[in-house]
């Protein structure tokens, strides 16, 4: 059996060159499974300009799922920045 790691927010994590702030983590039971609702925001500095998302929720199973979803969200946010669509809602 493994062990559980506890994360106490707020916590800043570096994902693909952007800072991700985990604002809140809530544990929920859904259909007999434990899931976590993580509120987070992304801050990226590109070409000397700083861009920040609104706080948004992610529904994750565990730490590995959280990291994978954060990588997807960071890449989506960078795509919005480079395409000039930064004013639109991310996820």
C-alpha positions as a printed Julia matrix, in Angstrom:
91×3 Matrix{Float64}:
   0.0    0.0     0.0
   1.11   3.54   -0.72
   0.86   6.62    1.38
  -1.09   9.83    0.94
   0.52  13.2     0.43
  -1.32  16.19    1.79
  -1.25  19.54    0.01
  -2.17  22.62    2.01
  -3.2   25.58   -0.15
  -2.43  28.2    -1.21
   0.5   26.62   -2.99
   2.45  27.81   -6.04
   3.66  25.16   -8.5
   5.76  25.69  -11.63
   4.23  23.93  -14.66
   5.88  24.37  -18.08
   7.32  27.79  -17.2
   4.1   29.19  -15.71
   3.18  29.61  -12.06
   0.03  27.78  -11.0
  -1.53  28.76   -7.68
  -3.66  26.1    -6.0
  -6.14  28.28   -4.13
  -8.41  25.68   -2.55
  -8.79  21.89   -2.47
 -12.06  20.21   -1.51
 -12.5   16.46   -1.08
 -15.83  15.07   -2.29
 -17.37  11.6    -2.46
 -19.12  10.82   -5.75
 -20.63   7.42   -6.53
 -18.46   5.82   -3.86
 -15.21   7.31   -5.19
 -13.1   10.07   -3.68
 -12.5   13.03   -5.96
 -10.99  16.45   -5.38
 -12.2   19.82   -6.61
  -9.12  22.04   -6.96
  -9.5   25.79   -7.46
  -6.49  27.24   -9.22
  -5.2   30.1   -11.36
  -2.36  30.32  -13.88
   0.14  33.17  -14.24
   2.5   33.28  -17.25
   5.07  35.86  -18.28
   5.52  35.92  -22.06
   7.53  38.57  -23.92
   7.76  40.67  -20.75
   3.98  40.75  -20.21
   2.3   38.98  -17.33
  -0.98  37.15  -18.0
  -3.23  35.67  -15.3
  -6.39  33.57  -15.56
  -9.4   33.81  -13.35
  -9.71  31.2   -10.6
 -11.17  28.05  -12.15
 -12.02  24.56  -10.81
 -10.54  21.21  -11.8
 -12.1   17.85  -10.91
  -9.24  15.4   -10.23
  -8.74  11.87   -8.91
  -5.23  12.16   -7.44
  -1.93  14.07   -7.67
  -0.96  12.55  -11.03
  -4.33  13.48  -12.52
  -3.9   17.01  -11.11
  -0.48  17.43  -12.75
  -1.77  16.13  -16.11
  -4.8   18.43  -16.09
  -2.68  21.43  -15.05
  -0.3   20.77  -17.97
  -3.28  20.75  -20.35
  -4.68  23.98  -18.89
  -1.28  25.75  -19.02
  -0.8   24.78  -22.66
  -4.35  25.91  -23.49
  -3.7   29.25  -21.76
  -0.43  29.71  -23.69
  -2.29  28.95  -26.92
  -4.84  31.67  -26.09
  -2.02  34.14  -25.34
  -0.12  33.44  -28.57
  -3.31  33.54  -30.66
  -4.37  36.89  -29.18
  -7.51  35.44  -27.55
  -6.38  36.04  -23.98
  -9.58  37.89  -23.05
 -11.7   34.77  -23.43
 -12.51  32.36  -20.62
 -10.02  29.52  -20.1
 -11.65  26.09  -19.65
